[in-house]
Amino acid sequence: MISFAKVDRPTDDVLVNDRLELKCGYTIPIVSAVSKLVETNMPVAVGFIGDVKVQVLRDTGCNGVVVKRALVSPDMLTGEFVPCVLADQTIRYVPVASVPIDSSYYVGTVSAACVDNPTCDVLIGNIPGACLPWQPDPKWEPQNSKCDPPEIVGAVQTRSQAKEKPFKPLKVKEPMPDIVDADELKKQQQSDPSLSKVREKIGQIVKHKSGSSATFVMRNGILCREFSNPGKPGDATIRQVVVPTKLRQSVMSIAHESLLGGHLGTQKTVDRILSNFFWPALQADVRRFCRSCDLCQRTTPKGKVSRVPLGSSPIIDVPFQRVAADIVGPIFPSSERGHRYILVLVDYATRYPEAAPMKSIESEKVAEELLNIFSRVGFPHEILTDQGPQFISNVMKEVGRLLSIDQLTTTPYNPRCNGLVERFNATLKSMLRKNV
């Protein structure tokens, strides 16, 4: 227990040999420190004095506030002193400071006794506004934004924990604002030219071969479609709002890209939209939207993307009517002269090959090397290459126009379309591997 009373300054007339003499004649020794904390499960919480994090003890045996002297700046001192009476009836004169305290037990500025070595950094006694030790403020948060929140420190960190990467937050799209109100929807439905045939069918019952039927009606001035399918379970009539052209992109985006949409396939997205909306050529629009989704294209497994079918190739029997070209590389290590690539050219009729070393494969360099080969063996009528940027660039198109050479490209994702030059590439790399 600690208690203290306010005095202006310490009085030397009552001190006898470092002992305080009371009026009753009893003397109390004066000590220089507060005893250490030995009890466990004490009501201790994290708090702040300004920007400094401290440990705060809620002491019901104290009738004031005690703070560690090292945490008090000189401008907080008031110039007053108070005697602190400790649990062992010893007394110590300590200075008083005006300290701002921010904790779950008390928030505010108080007059505190400054002690060199208290039990905790801050001791909060029974002062007005202090919470009970077993009932700290559960909603308390540090008022100073510069202060870090309380940290939970583990005693041991394993190697697997050290390798763990921080969790990435879930990517959730921001909630979309209201796209359109009822009045604007009515105006767009009436002015949309793509809904002209739908407006003409208002009140008519349209029956389909599958047994289902649909009727276009006006509900509160909004054009709707009432669809029923008796052949399926739950044949209740579904009312669908007819969506004008300007709002269809937003509807498809919500149905396909939202968190519940999950970027599912075309049919799932169509079913989701048809549960509430309809417009002409809905399935075609949704199919194009799903196929053009950037995220779906980047995350779809490669095995799901089918290759483009091959086309027929004629038999070439005239020398240099058609040649095939490709680039091998980069090759490591490079040659002594810095060549890292090989430009390969093969004639379809005679199987005559040409291989030219290159340091880089910019379009200008490739065009210059092809001209060197053509000047020696003749100019072909057609040249077949893959869709590499150096072959389909504007520079190569201009070279082909000036030399009257037709440029042909292989089918995407099908290198066997240019199998003649690919086979020679494998032979050339095998020779290099065995001799280098």
C-alpha positions, 0 to 999 in steps of 0.5 A: 500500500502506498499513500501520500499527502501534499506538502509544499516542500520537505521540512527539515525540522521534523527530520532526525537522523534520516527518520521522520518524527511524528507528533506522537513521538513515533519515528519512521525511517525514510527509504529511497526506493519502492519494493519490487513486484513479487505477486503474480496475476496482478492487474497490469495492462499496456498504456502510454505516457505520451509516445512511450509505451509503459506497464500500468498497474491498477493498485487498489491499495494506493490513493494516488498515482505513482510514475517512474521518474525516468519517464517524466520530462523536466517540463512535467514537474510542478515543483512540489513534493509529497511524502509517500508512505509505503506498506512497511510504514517507511516514508519518502519525499518525491517530486510531483509531476503532471503526467498524461496517462493513456491506458485501459484503466485511466485516460487523462492528465493526473498529478503523480508522484515520481519514484525512481524504482516503482513496482511498475512504470505507472501505478494507478490508485483509487482516483476518480475516473479509474476503472476497477482492476477486473473491469478495464475498458474493453473499447480502449485504443491508444489515442496517439496514432504514432503509438504501435498497438500492443505486441504479442511476443513469442518466446521461440520462433521456429525455422518454419515460422521464420520462412512463413510469408505474411498473409495477403489480404483477400482481394474483394472488389469495392461495393458497387454504387447504385447503377440506375434508379427506376425512372432512369431504367424506364427511360433507357428501356423506352429509348433503346433501339435493341428492345424495339421488337421486345416492346412490340411483343408486350402482352403476347405469349411466346411459346418455345419448342421445349414447352416453356413460354414467355410473356413480356409485360409492364410492371409499374412502368418497367418492362419485364419478362415472365418465363415459365417452364412446366417441364422442370421442377419448381415450375414457378413463373420467373419475372426477369427485368429486361436490361437495356444496352447501357446496363448489360456490361454492369450486370455481366460484371456483377454476375461473373466477377463478383465474390459470389460470381467466382469467375465461373464459366459461361453457362453458370453466368448465364443461369445466374443472370437469367434468374433476374434479368433478360435481354435479346442475345444474352447468351452470346453477350455472356460468352464473349464477356467470359472469354475476354475476361483477363483474369480467367485467361491468366488463371485457366490451366493450359490444358484447358486451352485447346490448340488451333486446328492445323490447315492443309499444306501444299507439296512444294517441288520448285526450289526456293518457292517457299523457305522456312525460317526460325531462330535458335537461342539464346545459347549459353555460353556465347561464342568468342565474338558474342554470338548467342543466336542462330538464324536458320533458313531451310528450303522446302523443295531441296531441304537446303539449310542455311545457318547464320550466327547473330548477336541480337535478334532485333527486326533490323538485324534479322532483315539484314541477315536474310538479305545477305542469305537471299543475295547468295541463294536467290529470293524466294516467293514465300517465307514461312515463320512463327509469330515471333515479334522480329518476323511480324514487325513492320520492318519485315512487312516492308522488306517483304513488300519491297522484295515481293515475298509473301509472308506466311505465319504458323498456326498459334501454339502449333510449332509442328506447322513449321516442322521442317525447320524445327527438325533441323533446329533439333539436329543443329542443337544436337551437333553443337551440344556434342562439339562445344 
